[in-house]
Each structure stands twice: as C-alpha cells, then as structure tokens.
C-alpha cells in the first residue's frame, strides 16, 4: 500500500508541514529553529543538523499539544487536522526546510 500524499511520505507529514508554513507563529518559530540548526552545523554534519532540527520541530508540537485539557480551539483544530503526530516524519520535514535554505542561500 502506497501512503504517499502530495509528495510527502504520508498525509500527517504533509499536514504538519502545511500548518508549519501557514500559521504565522509556527512559521516564525520554525525559521528561528532553521537558523539555529544552520548556525550550529559543523562541516559535513548534514545528518546531525537535520536530526537536530527534526527533534526541535517535534518538541515544538509536543509543547503546543502539552495539556490536552487546556488546548485552544485553534490548536485543537490543527492537531485534529494533522491526525496522529506519531506518524509525522519530522526528519523529512526538517530535510525539506534545510534543502530550501540551501537553495535560498
């Protein structure tokens, strides 16, 4: 069974990336995380840089979804739209951001 969705490995990954790109607070936060990852990168450390960014993106969503009882309607709708955060391929998203940053450099 092929799970690919709009060029991403699955729908959850696509939806998470879409929210990251289109929600202003998330977009600004992600840009900061990308810049931090690039600044801390040592020569020939692409994998470590991407893994670090992927961990930070996942942590961002963990923080947002922290206490389910206190979620705002907007965040609840975002999480509902994405579906299972467990299925999001954070490394794939991080890699896409870093590749895009290389093209724009």
C-alpha positions as CSV (number, residue, x, y, z in Angstrom):
1,X,0.0,0.0,0.0
2,X,1.4,3.4,-1.0
3,X,0.8,6.0,1.6
4,X,2.4,8.9,-0.2
5,X,0.4,12.1,-0.1
6,X,1.1,15.2,-2.2
7,X,4.7,14.3,-2.5
8,X,5.2,13.5,1.3
9,X,5.6,10.1,2.8
10,X,2.1,10.3,4.4
11,X,-0.8,12.7,5.0
12,X,0.2,13.5,8.6
13,X,3.6,14.7,7.4
14,X,2.1,16.8,4.7
15,X,-0.5,18.3,7.0
16,X,2.1,19.2,9.7
17,X,4.3,20.9,7.1
18,X,1.3,22.8,5.8
19,X,0.5,24.1,9.3
20,X,4.1,25.0,9.9
21,X,4.3,27.0,6.7
22,X,0.9,28.7,7.0
23,X,0.5,29.5,10.7
24,X,2.4,32.8,11.4
25,X,3.6,31.9,14.9
26,X,4.7,28.5,13.8
27,X,6.4,29.8,10.6
28,X,8.4,32.4,12.6
29,X,9.4,29.8,15.2
30,X,10.4,27.3,12.5
31,X,12.5,30.0,10.8
32,X,14.4,30.6,14.1
33,X,14.9,26.8,14.5
34,X,16.3,26.5,11.0
35,X,18.7,29.4,11.5
36,X,19.8,27.9,14.8
37,X,20.4,24.5,13.2
38,X,22.4,26.0,10.3
39,X,24.4,28.2,12.7
40,X,25.3,25.2,14.9
41,X,26.2,22.9,12.0
42,X,29.8,21.8,11.7
43,X,31.4,20.9,8.4
44,X,30.0,17.7,6.8
45,X,27.4,17.3,9.6
46,X,24.3,17.4,7.4
47,X,22.7,14.4,9.1
48,X,23.2,15.8,12.6
49,X,21.9,19.2,11.6
50,X,18.8,17.7,10.1
51,X,18.2,15.3,13.1
52,X,18.6,18.2,15.5
53,X,16.1,20.3,13.5
54,X,13.7,17.3,13.3
55,X,13.9,16.9,17.1
56,X,13.2,20.6,17.7
57,X,10.2,20.5,15.3
58,X,8.8,17.5,17.2
59,X,9.4,19.3,20.5
60,X,7.5,22.3,19.2
61,X,4.5,20.2,18.5
62,X,4.8,18.4,21.9
63,X,4.9,21.8,23.6
64,X,1.8,23.0,21.7
65,X,-0.2,19.9,22.4
66,X,1.1,19.6,26.0
67,X,-2.0,19.7,28.2
68,X,-5.0,18.5,26.2
69,X,-7.5,20.0,28.6
70,X,-6.1,23.5,28.0
71,X,-5.9,23.4,24.2
72,X,-7.3,26.4,22.4
73,X,-9.9,25.7,19.7
74,X,-7.4,26.7,17.1
75,X,-4.7,24.4,18.3
76,X,-7.2,21.6,18.8
77,X,-8.4,22.0,15.2
78,X,-4.8,22.0,14.0
79,X,-4.0,18.8,15.8
80,X,-7.3,17.2,14.6
81,X,-6.4,18.2,11.0
82,X,-2.9,16.6,11.2
83,X,-4.1,13.5,12.9
84,X,-1.5,11.2,14.6
85,X,1.6,13.2,15.4
86,X,3.3,9.8,15.9
87,X,3.1,9.2,12.1
88,X,4.7,12.6,11.2
89,X,8.1,12.2,9.6
90,X,9.9,15.1,11.3
91,X,13.2,14.2,9.7
92,X,11.6,14.5,6.2
93,X,10.2,18.0,7.1
94,X,13.5,19.1,8.6
95,X,15.4,17.9,5.5
96,X,12.9,19.8,3.2
97,X,13.5,23.0,5.2
98,X,17.3,22.7,5.1
99,X,17.3,21.9,1.4
100,X,15.1,25.0,0.8
101,X,17.5,27.1,3.0
102,X,20.5,25.9,0.8
103,X,18.6,27.0,-2.3
104,X,17.9,30.4,-0.9
105,X,21.4,31.0,0.4
